[in-house]
Amino acid sequence: MTDLSNLKPPEGATRSRKRVGRGHGSTKGGSAGRGTKGQNARSGGRRHPRFEGGQTPIYKRLPKFGFSNANFRRTFEIVNLDQLEELFEAGDVVDEEALVEKGLVRKNNDGIKVLGRGELTIELTVKANRFSESARAAIEEVGGNAEVI
């Protein structure tokens, strides 16, 4: 029975290695079939398959193609509950203008997302583009309001 400890290729599937540089009688003595001198006679002397003799290679001459959605990605400014707790009073309305004024977000953004890091103990009306589930629950738990704009 054959198992993984004694696998062998089938009969005739492999050839023995050509031993070069072992004397004149072997027909591969002397320069070992590499010709005489030059880059290709040296060890490690072969160039990579894409090399085109120093001219600009084909992969650089052809235009790039394909499509990436990265240019259309929406990036949200992130605000956490502990930041709201720190900077706002009970009953405040937290919207983009208020957040820009306090320095939490920049004006040039695709929107604001409120995340649930930290504790919220004051009642706030928060207006943002997106809320995480934990943030929405924490805001509504203390009697506040989470409005999606």
N, C-alpha and C positions, 0 to 999 in steps of 0.2 A: 504494500500500500504506500502511496506517495503522500507525504505531508509536507508542511512548510519547512521542516528542518533539512530535507534532502532533495530540494528541487534542482533539476538540471535541464538545460535546453535539449530539445530532441536531437537525435543523431544527424549530423550533417548541417546543422543550423549555424555552427560557428567555425571560424578558421583560426589556425594558430597565428600568432603575431609574427610579422615579418621582421627578422632580426637584421638590422642594417649596420654598417660600419664594423664588420667583423672579419676583415681580411679580403684580399683580392679574389681568392677562390670562390667567394660567395656571390660574386657579381654585384654585390652592394657594398663593397669595401671602399676605402678612400673617402670620397665625398658623400657616400651613403645615399646616392640617388637624388641629391639636392643640387646638382650642377656645381659650378665653381664660383665661389665668393658671392658677394652681393647680399642684399637684404634678406632674400628668401633662403639663403644658405645658413643664416644665423638662427640660433634658437629664439623663439618668440618673434621672428622676423615677418611673419605674414601680416598683411593689413586686414582690417575688418571688411566684411563682404560689401558694405555700403560705400567703401572708399572709391572715388572716381578719379584718381590721379591728381588731385588738388583742385579740380574744377568744382564749382558749386554743385553739391549733390542734388539729385532729383527731388529728394524730400524737402529741400529748401527752395527749389525753383518752382514747385507747384504751390498753388494757393491753399490756404487753410480752408476747411469747410466744416460744416456741422453747426449745430445750434445748441446754445446753452440758455437755460431759463434764469441764470443768475442775475441778469440785468433787470428782471422783472420781479425779483424777490421783494416782499414787503418786510421792512424791519420795524419792529415796535420798540418804543421806549419802555423800559421796565420800571415799575414802581411797586414797592413792597409795603405791606401793612405797617410794619414798624416805622417806616419813613413817614407815613401819613399820621401815625400816632404822635410822632415827635414834633411835627411842624404845624399841625392844624388844631384848632379848638373845637369843642363840641358844637354841633349844629352848623359847621361850615359846609359850603358847597365846594367840592374839589373837582375842578374841571381843568382843561388844558391851560387856560390863562393863569389860574392859581398855581399850577405846578411849574409853569415857566417862571412865574414871579418868584417862587421859592427856590428856583434853581435845580429842581429835580429832573426836569426834562428840557430838551431843546425844542425850538419851534419847528425846525425843518425835519419832520419825521413822518412816518406813515401811520402813526397812531400810538395809542398808549395801552399797555396791558398791565393790569394790576395782579400781582402774585401774592400768595398767602404767607410769606415769611413773617414771623413775629406775631404779636398779640395786638388786638384792637379793643380798646375799652371805651372809646367815645363814639357818640352817634354822629355819623357823617353821611352826606349825600355825595356819592362818588360817581362822576360821569367819565367813562372811558370807552375805548373801542372794544376791548376784550377783558374778561375776568377769568381767572382760574376758578375751578369749582370751590376750592378751599377759601379763596379770597371772598367770593360772593357769599358763601355761608357765614364767614366770620363777620362781614359787614352787616348782614341781615340779622345775625344773632344778637348784636348789641342795639338793634332798632334802627340801623341806618338803611340807606337805599343805594343799590348798585344799578345805575342806569347805563345801558349800552347806547352809545351815540353812533 
